Amino acid sequence: MKITIKIRHASRKFAESVAKSVSPDNRKAPPNVIVKTRARENITTSIVKCERLETFIATVDDLLLCMDAAQKTLEEVKTDRRP
């Protein structure tokens, strides 16, 4: 199984930050699971490959939750900037 997830962000910096925040997932994936995430312009693209359905669903779910948390954190930091 394979999925490509593309998420458009507010800016290139947001996309790069989100991609960096989930980059440990790229390296710590379980055996027989491939997770690759990169940023290009304002889009983060993640590719997940896996053979077992349960592992595939769990990996995609975890990746999306981590990306959502990173996005929300960046938005909060952006709006909370003080002069």
Phi, psi and omega per residue, in radians:
M1 nan 2.589 -3.130
K2 -2.577 2.464 3.054
I3 -2.407 2.496 3.016
T4 -2.023 2.157 -3.113
I5 -1.987 2.165 3.095
K6 -2.080 2.234 3.138
I7 -2.200 2.196 3.116
R8 -1.539 2.294 -3.121
H9 -1.970 3.010 -3.108
A10 -1.147 -0.506 -3.094
S11 -2.701 2.963 3.079
R12 -1.110 -0.685 3.134
K13 -1.091 -0.707 3.093
F14 -1.081 -0.807 -3.125
A15 -1.065 -0.775 3.136
E16 -1.121 -0.715 3.138
S17 -1.156 -0.721 3.107
V18 -1.126 -0.772 3.127
A19 -1.062 -0.731 3.121
K20 -1.167 -0.619 -3.095
S21 -1.187 -0.471 3.118
V22 -1.785 0.075 -3.107
S23 -1.061 -0.543 3.046
P24 -1.030 -0.515 3.079
D25 -1.087 -0.550 3.125
N26 -1.104 -0.623 -3.068
R27 -1.618 -0.506 -3.037
K28 -1.771 0.374 3.130
A29 -1.174 2.555 3.097
P30 -1.091 2.881 3.089
P31 -0.987 2.537 3.134
N32 1.172 0.286 3.069
V33 -2.159 2.296 3.099
I34 -2.062 2.217 3.076
V35 -2.256 2.120 3.098
K36 -2.261 2.251 3.136
T37 -2.275 2.397 3.089
R38 -2.567 2.810 3.101
A39 -2.022 2.423 3.052
R40 -2.486 2.095 -3.020
E41 0.964 -2.172 -3.111
N42 -1.824 0.425 -3.106
I43 -2.118 2.277 3.008
T44 -1.722 2.239 3.131
T45 -2.068 2.220 3.089
S46 -2.123 2.410 3.060
I47 -2.095 2.254 3.097
V48 -2.133 2.259 3.070
K49 -2.205 2.386 -3.111
C50 -2.858 2.681 -3.133
E51 -1.691 -0.583 -3.092
R52 -1.595 2.263 -3.078
L53 -1.034 -0.809 -3.100
E54 -1.073 -0.765 3.124
T55 -1.168 -0.682 3.123
F56 -1.051 -0.868 -3.127
I57 -1.100 -0.789 -3.132
A58 -1.104 -0.700 -3.128
T59 -1.164 -0.802 3.123
V60 -1.110 -0.750 3.122
D61 -1.053 -0.839 3.134
D62 -1.075 -0.763 3.134
L63 -1.069 -0.803 -3.139
L64 -1.134 -0.689 3.100
L65 -1.108 -0.744 3.123
C66 -1.146 -0.713 3.124
M67 -1.157 -0.687 3.112
D68 -1.126 -0.754 3.118
A69 -1.098 -0.735 3.119
A70 -1.105 -0.776 3.138
Q71 -1.069 -0.811 -3.132
K72 -1.124 -0.678 3.108
T73 -1.114 -0.786 3.119
L74 -1.079 -0.722 3.129
E75 -1.137 -0.685 3.123
E76 -1.163 -0.748 3.117
V77 -1.111 -0.709 -3.133
K78 -1.097 -0.752 -3.105
T79 -1.389 -0.293 -3.095
D80 -1.693 0.141 -3.131
R81 -1.118 2.371 3.122
R82 -2.000 2.511 -3.134
P83 -1.148 nan nan
